Each structure stands twice: as structure tokens, then as C-alpha cells.
Amino acid sequence: MKAAVVTAYGTAPQYREFAEPRPANSDEILVEVLAAGLHPRVRMQADGSHYTSSPETLPLVPGIDGVGRGSDGRLWYFLSLAGRYGSMAERAVIDTRRSFVLPEGSDPVSVAATLNCVIASWLALKRRITFSPGQNVLVLGATGGTGRMAVQVCRLLGAGQVIAAGRDPERLAAVPGATATAVIGAPETIGRLGPEVDVVLDFLWGEPATTAMAALVAGRTAPLRPLTWVNLGEMAGARAALPAGALRSSRLQLVGSGQGSLTGAEMAAEIPAVAAEIARGTFAVEPDPVALPDVERAWSRPADSSRRIVLTRRPDADGRTGRQTNRQNGWPAGSR
Ligand SMILES: NC(=O)c1ccc[n+]([C@@H]2O[C@H](COP(=O)([O-])OP(=O)(O)OC[C@H]3O[C@@H](n4cnc5c(N)ncnc54)[C@H](OP(=O)(O)O)[C@@H]3O)[C@@H](O)[C@H]2O)c1
């Protein structure tokens, strides 16, 4: 089959032949992949910088999730978090225990763009901490695909105030659902937020986390009020200097949420609820569809956190993979 293939860490995947995967047990099935999102986590998988990376898995097909159609015509959202066979290929073997049958009429490209972005904060709030309605949340990195969705997830789950923090004031102003904004690089705004923050969803780490942590703790009027800091990503750096005084002078707790701190079963258990909200139109990340053979060029495009590149099996006549899919073969209507 054809696939995006990484042969050396740090080089863009190339579209080339790769051995066809085969189901190993009765829980696994082969699907025709229709759409796979190019998330930051996938770039880390391909450049070897993710904490799960190991040179033994090279060569590999990148892609941690996707949407595919089984031989019975059903449309599946699936995770492909381990091994050398990812979702950026013509076909993938999926574990049906870690996958979800999407409602008929679901748009594979939209689901591939959106689900990963939504489930990050959803899992953090539902599975990694005890989150109660009315609590105030600061989203650090709120202008990215995952951060924007996090603001909306917080609102849906009943958060009190939701403060969106990011480095670009214009993009920040356009984040839907935020009750307030704070510009990174202006820590005094984080220190003087007004509402006491209960939870931080941190997609950045690095310097912004160090600065925001010190400012939040320094600005606290009730030091005994718990502050739970959940790290989800590292867009601003894999390491952050932690101010010791912040830990001693407040009830600050550090938690992580991701592969390893969450089990595959925990992730799979939340997929149906998230997929249902996407089908309802509650959440949507704008996709930027690119045909799988163009993977190498897509990789070198400048980052654009307002849209999510989605590799698709085939573009339709006008270059997009449409919302209408052919029910028989799962390919975009009119694309043959
Ligand atoms: N743990 C999980 O379950 C999970 C799940 C999904 C994603 N993630 C992680 O979450 C992070 C964000 O993913 P995403 O999908 O939102 O990425 P994205 O759509 O590419 O957005 C990146 C975000 O990071 C910001 N950013 C990048 N470099 C920065 C810097 N040096 N200083 C301050 N802000 C910076 C961007 O700001 P601009 O808008 O100004 O460019 C944007 O807000 C990634 O690390 C990803 O791996 C974790």
C-alpha cells in the first residue's frame, strides 16, 4: 500500500510503498483510511521528540488517529498510538475496542480535524482531576486548535470563569467562549485576573508556564484555595523552571494528562461523548485538507494554529474532501 513513511527522525515523511498491516486477532480489522489529522503530537512522533519515541520503530507511518471505513461500510474513528503503523496510510489495522463507529453522515475530515483537539481537555477535566462546575479555568495556549476547543469544553462542562491566555492579542480576542483574556508576555495581567483560578490547562509549558505560575500564585488572595495545574503540551518548550516558592506558598498541584497518564481504555471511553458533541455541531476545528500523496509538502508548510491540516485519501474535484461521502466506498462523492 502507499503511505507517508518516516525513515529517519527529523526528515519529512515521504509518500511511498509500505508493507500492508494485517489484523493480529479478532478485535482488529482493516480499514480504508479516509482522513488523518496532522496534529503537533504527530510532528513529534515523526521527528522523534515525543516521549514515546524509540529508534526501534523506524521506519514508521506517522498519525495517531484517523477516520476509516471498514469492509462492512461502517465509518470508524480510531486511535493508533503505538508501533510503526500510524494513520497516514491508505489502510490501517484498528483495534475495535479502542475505536468508535461514527454516526452515518459524519464528515471524516471534520472529525479528523476536531476530535483530537477536543478530547485533550475533555480527558484532563474528566479523568485526570476532580473538576467541579463553577470552578475557574485558565487556558494557557488558547489560540491553538486544542486550546480553543479547551475553552469551549470548559464552558460545556460548567466552568465558572474561563480565561484564555495566548501570545497574540488579535487571535486571543477571537477565541469563542472566553470570559476574559490574558496576553502572555504581560504577566501582570495574569497576576491580576480578578477571579481566583482553580485549574490551569497548560498547552505551552516552557517560559510561559514559569512566568504564569509565579504570577498566579503571587496574585492569590486565598492561598489555601487549591490550584491544579494540568500540563497537556509543550509548544513553548519541553522544560520549565519551577519557582519553589510557588509550591510552598500555595496549594499548587502539578498533574499531567496524556498518553501514559491515561490508559487506552480511558481515552476510548470518552470518544463517544466527544463524537456526539461534534456531530451536534458543538465543536469544530476548521480543516485544511491535503491529499495523502502531498504529505511531504504539507509537512514543510508554515504552522497555522487557526486550521488543522488533514491528510485525505483523495481530494474531490475542487480540491477539498467534501462533507458528502459515498456510502458504499467512503470516498468523497464525485472524486473518482
Ligand atoms: N495531552 C494531550 O492529551 C494532548 C492532546 C492534543 C494536543 N496536545 C498538545 O497540546 C499542544 C497544543 O496543540 P494544538 O493542537 O493546540 O497546536 P496548534 O493548533 O498548532 O496551536 C499551537 C498553540 O501554541 C501556541 N504557541 C506556539 N509556540 C508558542 C510559544 N513559543 N509561546 C507561546 N505560545 C506558543 C500557538 O500560539 P499562536 O496561535 O500565537 O501561534 C497556539 O496557541 C501541543 O503540544 C500538543 O502536543 C496534548
The ligand as a Gaussian input file, in Angstrom:
#p B3LYP/6-31G(d) Opt

LIG

0 1
 N       -2.017000      15.753000      26.261000
 C       -2.974000      15.663000      25.369000
 O       -3.925000      14.922000      25.558000
 C       -2.877000      16.488000      24.121000
 C       -3.807000      16.335000      23.081000
 C       -3.715000      17.197000      21.973000
 C       -2.672000      18.135000      21.902000
 N       -1.763000      18.202000      22.912000
 C       -0.636000      19.143000      22.894000
 O       -1.124000      20.463000      23.062000
 C       -0.222000      21.380000      22.432000
 C       -1.009000      22.339000      21.547000
 O       -1.594000      21.601000      20.487000
 P       -2.534000      22.348000      19.421000
 O       -3.231000      21.275000      18.690000
 O       -3.350000      23.387000      20.079000
 O       -1.442000      23.052000      18.497000
 P       -1.675000      24.236000      17.440000
 O       -3.064000      24.228000      16.932000
 O       -0.548000      24.155000      16.488000
 O       -1.503000      25.557000      18.345000
 C       -0.298000      25.845000      18.961000
 C       -0.529000      26.843000      20.084000
 O        0.710000      27.073000      20.763000
 C        0.991000      28.474000      20.735000
 N        2.439000      28.637000      20.738000
 C        3.333000      28.015000      19.942000
 N        4.593000      28.363000      20.288000
 C        4.474000      29.240000      21.328000
 C        5.405000      29.974000      22.124000
 N        6.720000      29.871000      21.909000
 N        4.918000      30.777000      23.106000
 C        3.585000      30.893000      23.331000
 N        2.659000      30.236000      22.591000
 C        3.086000      29.417000      21.614000
 C        0.309000      28.985000      19.492000
 O        0.141000      30.368000      19.545000
 P       -0.213000      31.236000      18.210000
 O       -1.670000      30.985000      17.936000
 O        0.077000      32.634000      18.624000
 O        0.679000      30.721000      17.107000
 C       -1.007000      28.202000      19.595000
 O       -1.834000      28.768000      20.585000
 C        0.828000      20.535000      21.699000
 O        1.980000      20.456000      22.495000
 C        0.147000      19.169000      21.599000
 O        1.075000      18.122000      21.505000
 C       -1.859000      17.397000      24.015000

